[in-house]
Amino acid sequence: MHIDPFEIRVPDEAIDDLRRRLRATRWANATPSPAWQQGADDAWLRELVAYWADEYDWRTAERALNQLPQFMAEVDGAGSTGGAVGQRVHFVHRRGAGPKPYPLVITHGWPGSFFEFHALLDRLCDPAAFGADPADAFDVVVPSLPGFAFSPAPAAPGSSAFQVADLWAALMRGLGYERFGAQGGDLGAGVSIALAARHSQAVEGIHLNFLPTSYETAIDGQAPLTPAEQDYLREKADWAALEGGYAHMHATKPQTAAAALNDSPAGLAAWVGEKFRAWSDCDGVIERRFSKDTLLTDLSLYWFTGSIGTSMQMYWENRLQPFRCRATRGAAGRIRALSEGDQSPATVVARACARHRAMDRHATRRPFRCNGRTRSSRRRHSPLFQTVPPVNVTAPRYRRTDARVHPSRATRSA
């Protein structure tokens, strides 16, 4: 695997063009509805666009990003699983400060990027600096998903979470890590699950802060649904109807949205910023959790790389290759999703777990070992790896039904 150091260098002309576009925004007519009810609030968006055009300093952000050890690798994901072939992958690789740092690959989602983990890296890689045990240090690898930021889009259709998992396994192997852990949320959760399912010989455990929307908790038909379960399913359907429009657009007509968002930074800010508000515990005020500079660094990475359209492509591919989970006896991978925002009634989870336990009654369980400790001893320090009844994730045979789409990308250099 060939690896080169990588540094972000956005041309001055690209920054000037962004500011020109922001100042020339043709604003949509506001509707007589409460703020945020129908999407991005007009007043908030105008304020953010003005700040992006006149006050935000990309060069400062660029220098900070370039403090991260970044690389570009030529990764061959083909193997026994029949996964993706050669792909250029941008990634951050920071080694831990400890006696035996444990290797961990972390995968972002949408509308995120490798940037969202910059503050977390200090704590994972150098726990002693925060008063924790240096034996709990990690070697952290944060790849950019194909089509996100500086990772080019796949050259051929078919790269869903399953094929990306093959790339990540090859990347970690190329970096010298024969066994490792995986963490992910949103699209990254799907990749982490696929890693555990397709590469169980290398993946010792995973941590999720989100479950893919194509995963459905199994609810058996032996007992009628409780009122709490009925409320949960109804609320889930209501959320999908009112808040899931972006995902349906990404998964069905991504290039229609891409044509607008790749041309208008104000439109991009509306499309992404509204999700930062909706998906964070900000109580309706984005800057309680994200400063303007933080939000605009994320937006600028999408803008300068022209990757908003290609970032949607994974929704399309995941729709064609959805997750199907079933319990199996003796499965190697054991998965626990630690989702702080999960509102599932305990009985829904209990039904699924009871069914999994019944099918896995005779499975052999072995402790997860990390840095010489058993899983149970490491658990005192971190909830990262925990064990629950196994699941097996499979992908249906991919059936190509649409032509490939390859939007152009800009200002990428290494």
Backbone torsions as a table, in degrees:
resi	resn	phi	psi	omega
1	MET	NA	123.9	-179.1
2	HIS	-89.4	130.7	-177.5
3	ILE	-128.4	134.2	174.9
4	ASP	-123.7	144.2	170.9
5	PRO	-60.4	151.1	-176.4
6	PHE	-131.7	138.3	176.4
7	GLU	-134.6	137.7	179.6
8	ILE	-80.1	128.5	177.3
9	ARG	-141.3	97.7	178.1
10	VAL	-89.9	127.1	-178.9
11	PRO	-63.0	149.2	176.8
12	ASP	-57.1	-36.1	-178.1
13	GLU	-62.8	-34.0	179.3
14	ALA	-69.0	-37.3	178.1
15	ILE	-68.4	-42.2	178.0
16	ASP	-62.9	-40.0	179.2
17	ASP	-64.8	-40.1	177.8
18	LEU	-60.5	-47.6	-178.7
19	ARG	-63.9	-37.8	178.2
20	ARG	-63.1	-44.5	179.2
21	ARG	-63.6	-41.9	-179.9
22	LEU	-61.9	-43.3	-178.1
23	ARG	-71.7	-21.3	-179.3
24	ALA	-99.3	17.1	-178.3
25	THR	-55.8	131.3	172.6
26	ARG	-95.8	104.9	-171.3
27	TRP	-75.0	141.1	175.7
28	ALA	-73.6	150.5	176.1
29	ASN	-68.0	129.8	-179.8
30	ALA	-71.5	149.0	177.1
31	THR	-101.8	155.4	-179.3
32	PRO	-80.0	60.7	179.7
33	SER	-125.1	158.3	177.8
34	PRO	-60.0	153.3	179.9
35	ALA	-55.3	133.7	175.4
36	TRP	73.4	-4.3	-177.3
37	GLN	-65.5	-37.1	-177.2
38	GLN	-110.3	19.7	-179.9
39	GLY	125.8	-154.4	-176.5
40	ALA	-58.7	134.5	179.8
41	ASP	-74.0	133.5	-175.3
42	ASP	-62.2	-45.2	-177.7
43	ALA	-64.7	-43.0	178.8
44	TRP	-63.1	-43.0	-178.0
45	LEU	-65.2	-42.0	178.5
46	ARG	-61.0	-41.2	179.5
47	GLU	-65.0	-42.6	-179.4
48	LEU	-66.5	-42.5	-179.3
49	VAL	-63.7	-40.7	178.7
50	ALA	-63.6	-40.6	179.1
51	TYR	-66.7	-41.5	179.9
52	TRP	-61.6	-38.9	-177.0
53	ALA	-75.2	-36.8	-167.4
54	ASP	-116.6	-18.9	-174.0
55	GLU	-123.6	-34.1	-177.8
56	TYR	-64.3	134.5	-177.2
57	ASP	-111.5	98.9	179.7
58	TRP	-63.3	-36.3	-177.4
59	ARG	-61.2	-37.0	176.6
60	THR	-64.3	-44.4	178.0
61	ALA	-63.7	-40.5	-179.5
62	GLU	-61.9	-43.0	178.7
63	ARG	-63.0	-39.7	178.9
64	ALA	-66.1	-42.5	178.8
65	LEU	-63.0	-36.5	-178.6
66	ASN	-74.8	-4.8	170.8
67	GLN	-74.9	-19.6	177.0
68	LEU	-76.8	139.1	178.0
69	PRO	-73.7	98.9	-175.5
70	GLN	-107.5	150.3	-176.8
71	PHE	-145.3	163.1	172.2
72	MET	-126.5	127.1	-177.3
73	ALA	-121.9	146.7	169.1
74	GLU	-93.5	106.5	-172.0
75	VAL	-109.3	133.2	174.1
76	ASP	-104.7	107.5	-177.6
77	GLY	-88.7	0.1	-179.5
78	ALA	-71.1	144.0	179.2
79	GLY	-173.8	-153.5	-176.2
80	SER	-65.2	-22.5	179.9
81	THR	-84.3	-6.1	-178.6
82	GLY	70.0	34.8	-173.7
83	GLY	-83.1	-161.5	-175.6
84	ALA	-64.0	151.5	176.8
85	VAL	-95.0	-158.9	-170.9
86	GLY	-50.9	136.5	-178.5
87	GLN	-153.0	134.3	172.5
88	ARG	-79.2	131.7	-176.9
89	VAL	-128.9	126.4	172.2
90	HIS	-87.9	138.7	179.7
91	PHE	-155.6	156.1	170.4
92	VAL	-99.4	135.5	178.2
93	HIS	-134.2	104.7	-179.9
94	ARG	-116.2	126.3	-178.7
95	ARG	-86.9	145.6	-176.1
96	GLY	-80.8	157.4	177.4
97	ALA	-105.1	91.6	-178.7
98	GLY	-171.4	174.4	-176.9
99	PRO	-66.4	-32.4	-179.3
100	LYS	-155.8	75.8	-176.8
101	PRO	-59.6	139.0	-178.9
102	TYR	-90.2	131.4	-178.0
103	PRO	-74.0	135.1	-176.6
104	LEU	-141.8	128.9	174.6
105	VAL	-105.5	127.8	-178.2
106	ILE	-115.0	129.8	-177.2
107	THR	-117.5	128.1	-179.4
108	HIS	-80.8	-179.9	175.6
109	GLY	-128.8	-155.5	177.8
110	TRP	-112.8	135.7	5.8
111	PRO	-98.1	51.7	-179.1
112	GLY	-98.7	-164.7	179.7
113	SER	-168.8	-179.4	176.3
114	PHE	-57.0	-25.2	-176.7
115	PHE	-61.7	-30.2	-173.1
116	GLU	-66.9	-13.6	-177.8
117	PHE	-102.1	7.3	-172.4
118	HIS	-60.8	-38.2	-179.6
119	ALA	-76.2	-30.7	-179.5
120	LEU	-69.5	-30.5	-175.5
121	LEU	-59.3	-39.8	-179.5
122	ASP	-58.0	-43.7	-176.6
123	ARG	-73.1	-36.9	-179.6
124	LEU	-74.3	-39.7	-174.3
125	CYS	-85.7	-26.1	-177.8
126	ASP	-136.8	66.8	-177.4
127	PRO	-62.2	-27.6	-179.7
128	ALA	-62.3	-29.9	179.1
129	ALA	-67.1	-14.7	-179.9
130	PHE	-115.7	20.1	176.0
131	GLY	82.7	10.9	-179.0
132	ALA	-101.0	176.8	-176.3
133	ASP	-75.4	123.2	178.4
134	PRO	-62.2	-18.6	176.8
135	ALA	-68.4	-13.6	179.7
136	ASP	-94.7	15.5	-179.2
137	ALA	-72.0	153.4	178.6
138	PHE	-121.8	146.9	158.8
139	ASP	-88.2	118.2	-172.4
140	VAL	-110.4	131.4	174.8
141	VAL	-117.5	124.2	-179.8
142	VAL	-122.3	94.2	178.7
143	PRO	-81.1	152.6	169.4
144	SER	-87.9	127.2	179.0
145	LEU	-55.4	148.0	176.1
146	PRO	-54.8	129.2	-177.8
147	GLY	88.5	-0.1	178.0
148	PHE	-110.3	135.2	175.2
149	ALA	49.8	-118.5	-170.2
150	PHE	-96.1	1.5	171.9
151	SER	-86.0	119.2	-179.7
152	PRO	-60.3	155.6	175.4
153	ALA	-67.1	151.3	177.0
154	PRO	-58.1	146.7	-177.5
155	ALA	-78.9	-12.3	-179.1
156	ALA	-142.9	155.2	178.7
157	PRO	-68.0	162.5	175.5
158	GLY	110.6	6.1	-177.1
159	SER	-94.1	85.9	174.6
160	SER	-94.5	-169.1	178.8
161	ALA	-57.7	-31.8	-178.4
162	PHE	-66.8	-45.2	-179.7
163	GLN	-71.7	-34.3	175.8
164	VAL	-64.3	-37.5	176.3
165	ALA	-59.0	-39.4	176.9
166	ASP	-62.9	-39.9	177.4
167	LEU	-63.3	-43.8	-178.1
168	TRP	-64.5	-40.2	178.0
169	ALA	-61.5	-42.4	178.3
170	ALA	-67.0	-38.8	178.5
171	LEU	-61.9	-48.6	-178.8
172	MET	-64.0	-39.0	177.8
173	ARG	-64.4	-40.6	178.7
174	GLY	-66.6	-25.1	177.5
175	LEU	-85.4	-1.9	176.7
176	GLY	97.0	10.3	-178.5
177	TYR	-101.3	106.7	179.8
178	GLU	-79.8	-30.3	177.2
179	ARG	-135.2	141.8	-174.2
180	PHE	-161.3	171.1	174.1
181	GLY	-107.8	166.1	-178.5
182	ALA	-137.7	142.6	176.7
183	GLN	-132.1	146.5	177.6
184	GLY	-168.6	155.7	173.1
185	GLY	-135.9	155.9	179.6
186	ASP	58.7	-131.0	177.2
187	LEU	-56.9	-33.2	178.8
188	GLY	-65.9	-27.5	175.9
189	ALA	-66.2	-41.1	177.3
190	GLY	-61.7	-41.5	178.3
191	VAL	-63.8	-41.7	-178.5
192	SER	-66.2	-40.6	176.6
193	ILE	-62.8	-44.7	179.5
194	ALA	-63.4	-35.5	175.6
195	LEU	-60.0	-46.4	-179.1
196	ALA	-64.6	-36.4	-176.2
197	ALA	-77.0	-40.3	-173.2
198	ARG	-95.0	-18.2	-175.6
199	HIS	-134.7	48.6	-176.5
200	SER	-64.9	-20.9	178.0
201	GLN	-70.8	-18.2	-179.3
202	ALA	-111.0	-32.1	-174.6
203	VAL	-91.3	116.5	-175.8
204	GLU	-88.5	-19.3	179.7
205	GLY	-179.7	157.8	177.6
206	ILE	-134.0	155.5	174.8
207	HIS	-127.7	130.6	-179.5
208	LEU	-120.9	141.5	169.9
209	ASN	-114.6	21.4	176.7
210	PHE	-171.8	147.6	173.3
211	LEU	-106.9	139.8	177.9
212	PRO	-56.3	142.9	-176.6
213	THR	-67.9	-18.5	178.1
214	SER	-81.4	-7.4	175.9
215	TYR	-84.3	131.8	177.9
216	GLU	-119.0	126.6	174.9
217	THR	-63.5	130.4	-178.5
218	ALA	-70.4	127.1	175.6
219	ILE	-121.0	111.8	-175.8
220	ASP	-72.6	166.3	-178.8
221	GLY	-99.9	15.0	-176.8
222	GLN	-74.0	-31.6	-177.5
223	ALA	-129.7	146.5	179.1
224	PRO	-65.1	152.9	178.6
225	LEU	-66.1	139.7	175.5
226	THR	-76.9	162.6	175.8
227	PRO	-55.5	-38.7	-179.8
228	ALA	-65.3	-38.8	179.0
229	GLU	-68.4	-39.9	177.5
230	GLN	-63.4	-41.6	178.2
231	ASP	-63.0	-41.3	-179.4
232	TYR	-61.5	-47.6	-179.1
233	LEU	-65.3	-36.8	178.6
234	ARG	-68.4	-43.2	178.9
235	GLU	-65.4	-36.5	177.8
236	LYS	-62.6	-44.1	178.7
237	ALA	-65.4	-39.8	179.0
238	ASP	-64.3	-41.0	179.7
239	TRP	-62.7	-43.9	-179.7
240	ALA	-61.6	-36.6	-178.1
241	ALA	-71.3	-38.6	-174.4
242	LEU	-94.2	-29.6	-173.8
243	GLU	-115.4	-9.3	-174.2
244	GLY	-96.7	11.3	-177.9
245	GLY	-61.5	-37.5	-179.8
246	TYR	-59.7	-44.3	-176.8
247	ALA	-67.5	-37.6	178.4
248	HIS	-65.4	-39.2	177.3
249	MET	-63.8	-46.4	179.8
250	HIS	-60.0	-38.8	-172.8
251	ALA	-84.3	-13.9	-175.9
252	THR	-120.8	-38.6	-177.9
253	LYS	-137.4	56.1	-174.7
254	PRO	-62.0	-34.6	-175.7
255	GLN	-74.8	-21.3	174.4
256	THR	-66.7	-47.0	177.3
257	ALA	-67.4	-38.2	-177.0
258	ALA	-61.6	-37.2	-178.3
259	ALA	-59.8	-37.1	179.8
260	ALA	-80.5	-47.2	-173.1
261	LEU	-71.6	-29.7	178.8
262	ASN	-75.4	-14.4	-177.7
263	ASP	-103.1	-19.2	-175.0
264	SER	-126.8	108.7	177.4
265	PRO	-64.3	-30.2	176.5
266	ALA	-66.5	-41.2	176.4
267	GLY	-63.6	-40.5	177.0
268	LEU	-61.3	-43.2	179.6
269	ALA	-62.6	-38.2	178.5
270	ALA	-67.3	-45.9	-175.9
271	TRP	-63.4	-42.5	-177.2
272	VAL	-86.7	-43.5	-176.1
273	GLY	-60.9	-37.6	179.5
274	GLU	-60.7	-33.0	179.1
275	LYS	-74.7	-35.2	175.1
276	PHE	-59.4	-38.0	178.6
277	ARG	-71.8	-45.9	-174.7
278	ALA	-68.9	-31.5	-171.2
279	TRP	-103.4	5.5	179.7
280	SER	-116.4	161.2	178.8
281	ASP	-87.2	57.6	-175.6
282	CYS	-98.7	0.3	-178.6
283	ASP	55.5	35.5	175.5
284	GLY	87.7	-4.1	-179.6
285	VAL	-120.5	104.7	-171.6
286	ILE	-56.9	-40.3	-173.3
287	GLU	-73.3	-2.2	169.5
288	ARG	-71.4	-20.7	179.9
289	ARG	-120.8	-31.7	-176.6
290	PHE	-131.0	123.0	174.6
291	SER	-69.5	161.9	175.3
292	LYS	-57.8	-40.6	-178.7
293	ASP	-63.6	-40.6	178.8
294	THR	-63.7	-47.8	179.7
295	LEU	-62.0	-42.2	-176.4
296	LEU	-73.5	-26.6	173.3
297	THR	-65.3	-43.1	176.4
298	ASP	-61.5	-47.1	179.1
299	LEU	-62.5	-39.9	-178.1
300	SER	-66.2	-34.7	176.4
301	LEU	-62.2	-41.6	176.0
302	TYR	-65.9	-41.1	-175.1
303	TRP	-69.6	-51.9	-173.7
304	PHE	-68.3	-24.6	178.1
305	THR	-94.4	-4.6	-178.3
306	GLY	57.7	37.5	-169.6
307	SER	-105.7	7.3	-178.2
308	ILE	-63.7	-39.4	179.4
309	GLY	-68.5	-46.2	-178.9
310	THR	-69.7	-24.5	177.0
311	SER	-68.9	-25.6	178.4
312	MET	-77.1	-18.9	-172.8
313	GLN	-61.0	-29.8	-178.1
314	MET	-67.9	-28.1	174.3
315	TYR	-63.2	-42.5	177.9
316	TRP	-60.2	-48.8	-177.6
317	GLU	-66.2	-39.3	179.1
318	ASN	-67.2	-29.7	175.7
319	ARG	-65.9	-37.4	179.2
320	LEU	-76.2	-23.5	178.8
321	GLN	-128.1	68.9	-174.8
322	PRO	-72.3	161.9	175.9
323	PHE	-76.8	136.7	172.0
324	ARG	-130.5	114.6	-173.5
325	CYS	-106.9	135.2	175.7
326	ARG	-142.7	149.7	177.7
327	ALA	-77.0	143.6	177.3
328	THR	-137.4	155.7	177.2
329	ARG	-82.4	131.4	173.4
330	GLY	70.8	21.3	179.8
331	ALA	-62.8	144.6	-175.8
332	ALA	-74.0	-39.6	-174.8
333	GLY	-88.6	134.1	176.2
334	ARG	-121.9	129.7	-167.9
335	ILE	-122.8	134.1	169.8
336	ARG	-127.3	125.2	178.6
337	ALA	-94.2	119.3	179.1
338	LEU	-103.1	85.2	-174.1
339	SER	-107.6	105.8	-175.5
340	GLU	-63.1	-28.4	-177.8
341	GLY	-91.6	5.1	-175.8
342	ASP	-68.6	129.2	-179.3
343	GLN	-110.2	16.0	-178.9
344	SER	-64.2	133.4	172.9
345	PRO	-59.6	146.7	-178.7
346	ALA	-58.5	-31.6	-178.1
347	THR	-67.1	-31.1	178.1
348	VAL	-64.7	-46.1	178.8
349	VAL	-66.7	-39.2	-178.4
350	ALA	-62.3	-39.5	178.6
351	ARG	-58.8	-48.9	-178.0
352	ALA	-65.0	-43.9	-177.4
353	CYS	-66.7	-37.3	178.6
354	ALA	-62.8	-40.5	179.2
355	ARG	-67.1	-40.6	178.1
356	HIS	-64.2	-42.4	-178.7
357	ARG	-64.3	-39.2	-179.4
358	ALA	-62.2	-37.6	-178.5
359	MET	-81.2	-16.9	-175.8
360	ASP	-113.9	22.5	-171.5
361	ARG	-58.1	-33.8	-175.0
362	HIS	-103.3	10.7	-178.7
363	ALA	-68.6	145.6	177.0
364	THR	-86.1	126.8	180.0
365	ARG	-107.5	134.0	178.7
366	ARG	-126.6	144.4	-176.1
367	PRO	-67.7	145.5	173.7
368	PHE	-78.8	126.9	-178.2
369	ARG	-107.9	137.3	-178.5
370	CYS	-147.6	123.1	-179.5
371	ASN	56.2	33.8	176.6
372	GLY	85.9	-4.9	179.5
373	ARG	-101.2	154.6	171.3
374	THR	-76.8	163.7	-178.5
375	ARG	-58.1	-38.5	-175.9
376	SER	-65.6	-35.9	179.8
377	SER	-74.6	-36.0	179.5
378	ARG	-68.7	-26.4	-175.2
379	ARG	-60.6	-25.5	178.0
380	ARG	-61.7	-29.6	-173.8
381	HIS	-94.7	-30.6	-173.5
382	SER	-152.4	138.5	176.2
383	PRO	-85.0	15.9	-169.6
384	LEU	-61.2	-45.7	-176.8
385	PHE	-119.0	119.1	177.3
386	GLN	-139.5	162.0	-171.6
387	THR	-116.0	135.0	172.0
388	VAL	-139.4	177.9	-179.9
389	PRO	-53.0	143.5	-173.1
390	PRO	-74.4	154.1	170.2
391	VAL	-131.8	154.4	177.0
392	ASN	-119.4	125.2	-177.0
393	VAL	-106.0	126.6	-179.2
394	THR	-126.4	152.7	176.8
395	ALA	-110.7	138.5	175.0
396	PRO	-70.1	163.7	177.0
397	ARG	-60.9	130.9	-178.3
398	TYR	-72.6	130.9	178.5
399	ARG	-119.1	115.9	-177.3
400	ARG	-79.0	125.5	-178.9
401	THR	-124.9	-11.5	-175.6
402	ASP	-135.1	155.9	179.2
403	ALA	-70.4	155.5	178.5
404	ARG	-71.5	154.6	178.5
405	VAL	-132.1	128.2	-177.3
406	HIS	-133.1	85.1	175.6
407	PRO	-62.5	150.0	178.4
408	SER	-71.0	155.2	178.1
409	ARG	-123.5	154.9	-171.6
410	ALA	-130.8	158.6	169.7
411	THR	51.4	44.1	175.8
412	ARG	-108.5	127.7	-179.9
413	SER	-144.8	158.3	-179.9
414	ALA	-136.2	NA	NA
